[in-house]
Amino acid sequence: MKREIVLNPDVMPPKGPYAQAIKVSGNHTTIYTGTIASLDKQWNVVGANDIRLQTRQTIENLKGILEAAGASLADVISTTWYLTRIEDMPVVAEIRNELFQGNMPASGTIPINGLFYPELLLEMSAIAVIPTRNE
């Protein structure tokens, strides 16, 4: 699998830790997640009303889901974030950059009015691509 960051500096260059697009070529398997939130396995909110803790837990939950599919955070090519407080985006971006360790997936953020649990401040979904083994 070949992964290439796509950047056209004449078209809205990124101002944060994300890519405009990721080009993936070769034999691969694609993983699409549902929305992921800062919930434990009993569906209790982790870090109620704490954007830093919720961002970390959400990305850790993503990491666990990806591992179950044979992937890692390094395989993520796109994320979509849903924030109840758009002003929290700089904190989310900071933690996202730290936990993705410089692997900048394409990313979008959508402000929303609320989530299923009122204490939740964000949810996210992701797309990951992993090489397919030729047998």
SERO-4910 file (N, C-alpha, C, O; in steps of 0.05 Angstrom, whole numbers):
BEGIN
 pado doro    nc1    nc2    nc3   cac1   cac2   cac3    cc1    cc2    cc3    oc1    oc2    oc3
  Met    A     17    -23      0      0      0      0     18     25      0     37     27     16
  Lys    A     12     43    -17     26     68    -18      7     90     -7    -15     93    -17
  Arg    A     17    105     12      1    126     24     16    152     19     40    155     25
  Glu    A      2    172      8     14    197      1     -4    220     10    -28    220      5
  Ile    A      8    239     24     -7    263     32    -10    281      7      9    286     -7
  Val    A    -35    289      3    -41    306    -20    -43    335     -9    -57    340     10
  Leu    A    -28    353    -21    -28    381    -13    -26    399    -37     -8    398    -53
  Asn    A    -46    416    -40    -46    437    -60    -46    463    -45    -66    471    -34
  Pro    A    -23    477    -43    -21    501    -27    -38    524    -37    -42    544    -23
  Asp    A    -49    521    -61    -67    542    -72    -96    538    -64   -113    554    -71
  Val    A   -102    515    -51   -129    509    -43   -131    505    -13   -125    483     -3
  Met    A   -138    526      1   -143    524     30   -122    507     45   -129    486     55
  Pro    A    -97    516     46    -76    500     59    -83    494     88    -94    512    101
  Pro    A    -77    471     99    -83    464    126    -70    483    146    -47    492    142
  Lys    A    -85    490    167    -74    507    188    -70    491    214    -63    503    234
  Gly    A    -73    465    212    -70    449    236    -58    422    229    -48    418    206
  Pro    A    -59    403    248    -47    377    244    -65    358    228    -75    338    238
  Tyr    A    -70    364    202    -86    347    185    -77    351    156    -64    370    149
  Ala    A    -85    332    139    -78    333    111   -104    341     96   -126    337    105
  Gln    A   -100    354     72   -123    360     55   -136    334     46   -160    331     46
  Ala    A   -119    315     38   -129    289     29   -106    269     31    -82    277     33
  Ile    A   -113    243     31    -93    222     31    -99    205      6   -122    196      2
  Lys    A    -79    199     -9    -82    182    -33    -70    155    -26    -47    153    -18
  Val    A    -86    134    -29    -78    107    -22    -80     90    -48   -100     91    -62
  Ser    A    -59     75    -54    -59     59    -78    -48     31    -71    -33     28    -52
  Gly    A    -55     11    -87    -46    -16    -83    -69    -33    -72    -91    -24    -68
  Asn    A    -62    -58    -66    -82    -76    -54    -86    -69    -25    -66    -66    -10
  His    A   -111    -66    -17   -116    -57     11   -144    -65     20   -161    -73      4
  Thr    A   -148    -64     47   -173    -67     60   -180    -41     73   -163    -29     86
  Thr    A   -205    -33     70   -214     -8     83   -232    -14    107   -249    -31    105
  Ile    A   -228      1    128   -243     -2    153   -258     25    157   -245     46    159
  Tyr    A   -284     24    160   -300     47    165   -312     44    193   -325     24    199
  Thr    A   -307     62    211   -319     60    238   -346     73    240   -352     91    223
  Gly    A   -361     65    259   -385     81    266   -375    104    284   -351    108    286
  Thr    A   -393    119    295   -384    140    313   -374    128    339   -384    108    349
  Ile    A   -353    140    349   -339    131    373   -339    153    393   -334    176    386
  Ala    A   -344    147    418   -345    168    439   -329    159    463   -317    137    463
  Ser    A   -328    176    483   -313    171    507   -330    155    527   -339    165    548
  Leu    A   -334    129    520   -351    112    537   -334     87    543   -318     78    527
  Asp    A   -338     76    568   -325     51    574   -343     28    564   -364     33    552
  Lys    A   -335      3    569   -350    -19    558   -377    -23    571   -394    -38    560
  Gln    A   -383    -10    593   -410    -10    605   -426     14    596   -448     19    605
  Trp    A   -415     29    577   -428     53    566   -430     76    587   -448     92    586
  Asn    A   -411     77    605   -408    100    624   -391    121    610   -371    114    598
  Val    A   -398    146    614   -382    168    602   -356    170    618   -356    171    642
  Val    A   -334    171    603   -307    175    615   -300    204    611   -300    214    589
  Gly    A   -295    218    633   -287    246    632   -310    265    627   -309    283    610
  Ala    A   -332    261    641   -356    278    638   -348    308    637   -335    318    655
  Asn    A   -356    321    615   -351    350    611   -322    358    611   -316    382    615
  Asp    A   -304    339    606   -275    345    605   -265    339    576   -261    316    570
  Ile    A   -261    359    560   -255    355    532   -228    341    528   -225    325    510
  Arg    A   -208    347    545   -182    333    542   -185    303    547   -176    287    531
  Leu    A   -197    296    569   -200    268    576   -218    253    556   -212    231    548
  Gln    A   -239    266    547   -257    254    527   -243    250    501   -247    229    488
  Thr    A   -227    269    492   -213    266    467   -193    242    468   -192    225    450
  Arg    A   -178    241    490   -159    219    494   -174    192    494   -165    173    481
  Gln    A   -195    190    510   -210    164    512   -222    157    485   -223    133    478
  Thr    A   -233    176    471   -245    170    445   -224    159    426   -229    140    411
  Ile    A   -200    171    425   -179    161    407   -169    134    417   -163    117    401
  Glu    A   -168    129    443   -160    103    454   -181     82    446   -174     59    439
  Asn    A   -207     90    446   -228     71    438   -225     65    408   -228     42    400
  Leu    A   -219     85    392   -213     81    363   -190     62    360   -192     43    344
  Lys    A   -169     66    375   -145     49    373   -152     20    379   -144      2    365
  Gly    A   -169     15    399   -177    -12    406   -194    -25    384   -191    -49    378
  Ile    A   -212    -10    372   -228    -20    350   -210    -27    326   -214    -48    314
  Leu    A   -192     -9    320   -174    -15    297   -157    -39    302   -153    -55    284
  Glu    A   -147    -43    327   -130    -66    333   -146    -92    329   -135   -112    320
  Ala    A   -172    -91    335   -189   -115    331   -192   -121    301   -198   -144    294
  Ala    A   -188   -101    284   -190   -105    255   -162   -110    243   -160   -112    218
  Gly    A   -141   -111    259   -114   -114    249   -101    -89    239    -84    -90    222
  Ala    A   -111    -66    249   -100    -40    240    -90    -24    264    -92    -34    287
  Ser    A    -80      0    259    -71     17    280    -78     46    273    -88     52    251
  Leu    A    -71     64    291    -76     93    285    -60    102    261    -69    120    247
  Ala    A    -38     90    255    -22     97    232    -36     91    206    -29    101    185
  Asp    A    -56     74    207    -71     66    183    -95     84    177   -108     82    156
  Val    A   -101    103    195   -124    120    192   -118    141    171    -97    154    171
  Ile    A   -136    143    151   -133    162    130   -152    186    132   -148    206    119
  Ser    A   -174    182    148   -194    204    150   -208    202    176   -215    180    186
  Thr    A   -214    225    188   -230    227    212   -251    249    209   -246    269    196
  Thr    A   -274    244    222   -294    265    224   -301    268    253   -307    249    267
  Trp    A   -300    293    262   -305    300    290   -331    314    293   -338    332    276
  Tyr    A   -347    308    313   -372    320    319   -370    333    347   -367    318    367
  Leu    A   -370    360    348   -365    374    373   -390    390    382   -402    403    366
  Thr    A   -396    387    408   -419    403    418   -410    432    424   -427    449    426
  Arg    A   -384    436    428   -373    463    432   -350    466    413   -327    457    418
  Ile    A   -355    480    391   -335    483    370   -310    497    380   -288    493    369
  Glu    A   -312    513    401   -289    526    412   -269    507    425   -247    514    431
  Asp    A   -277    481    428   -259    461    439   -240    449    417   -223    433    423
  Met    A   -244    458    392   -228    446    370   -198    448    374   -184    429    368
  Pro    A   -187    471    383   -158    472    387   -147    451    406   -126    440    402
  Val    A   -162    445    427   -154    424    447   -155    397    433   -137    380    437
  Val    A   -177    392    419   -180    366    405   -157    363    385   -145    341    383
  Ala    A   -150    384    370   -128    382    350   -102    377    364    -86    361    354
  Glu    A    -97    389    387    -72    385    401    -69    355    410    -48    343    406
  Ile    A    -90    344    421    -89    317    431    -88    297    407    -74    277    408
  Arg    A   -104    303    387   -104    287    363    -76    285    351    -67    263    344
  Asn    A    -62    307    349    -35    307    338    -16    291    355      1    277    345
  Glu    A    -19    294    381     -2    278    400     -6    248    397     13    233    395
  Leu    A    -31    240    397    -37    211    397    -34    198    370    -28    174    368
  Phe    A    -38    213    349    -33    202    322     -4    204    315      5    195    294
  Gln    A     13    216    332     42    217    330     51    227    303     68    215    290
  Gly    A     39    250    294     47    262    269     35    250    245     38    261    223
  Asn    A     20    228    247      6    216    225    -19    233    220    -39    230    235
  Met    A    -19    250    200    -41    269    196    -61    259    177    -58    261    152
  Pro    A    -83    247    187   -105    239    168   -120    264    158   -119    285    171
  Ala    A   -133    261    136   -152    282    128   -173    284    150   -179    263    163
  Ser    A   -183    308    155   -201    311    178   -221    333    173   -216    352    159
  Gly    A   -245    329    185   -266    349    184   -279    351    211   -279    331    226
  Thr    A   -290    374    217   -303    378    243   -331    390    238   -334    408    222
  Ile    A   -351    379    252   -378    387    249   -389    395    276   -389    379    294
  Pro    A   -398    421    279   -410    428    305   -439    416    306   -454    416    287
  Ile    A   -446    407    330   -472    395    334   -484    405    359   -470    417    376
  Asn    A   -510    402    362   -524    413    386   -522    395    410   -523    405    433
  Gly    A   -519    369    407   -517    352    430   -513    323    422   -516    316    398
  Leu    A   -508    306    441   -504    278    437   -522    262    455   -536    274    472
  Phe    A   -523    236    452   -541    218    467   -538    222    497   -558    224    511
  Tyr    A   -513    224    507   -508    230    535   -501    260    537   -482    269    524
  Pro    A   -515    276    553   -509    304    555   -481    311    563   -471    333    557
  Glu    A   -468    293    578   -440    298    587   -419    295    565   -397    303    569
  Leu    A   -427    282    543   -409    279    521   -405    305    506   -424    318    500
  Leu    A   -380    311    499   -374    335    485   -366    330    456   -365    348    439
  Leu    A   -360    304    450   -352    298    422   -356    269    416   -359    252    433
  Glu    A   -358    264    390   -357    237    378   -339    239    354   -335    261    344
  Met    A   -330    217    344   -314    217    319   -319    191    304   -327    171    316
  Ser    A   -313    192    278   -313    168    262   -287    169    246   -275    190    242
  Ala    A   -279    146    235   -254    144    221   -255    124    198   -272    106    198
  Ile    A   -237    128    179   -232    109    158   -203    101    159   -185    119    160
  Ala    A   -198     75    158   -170     65    159   -166     47    135   -185     34    126
  Val    A   -142     45    125   -135     28    103   -111     11    111    -91     22    120
  Ile    A   -113    -15    107    -91    -33    113    -86    -50     88   -104    -56     73
  Pro    A    -60    -59     84    -54    -75     61    -68   -102     62    -72   -113     84
  Thr    A    -76   -113     40    -87   -139     38    -65   -159     32    -48   -154     15
  Arg    A    -64   -180     47    -43   -200     43    -50   -217     18    -72   -226     15
  Asn    A    -30   -219      1    -34   -236    -23    -28   -265    -15     -5   -271     -7
  Glu    A    -47   -282    -19    -43   -311    -12    -41   -327    -36    -38   -352    -35
***
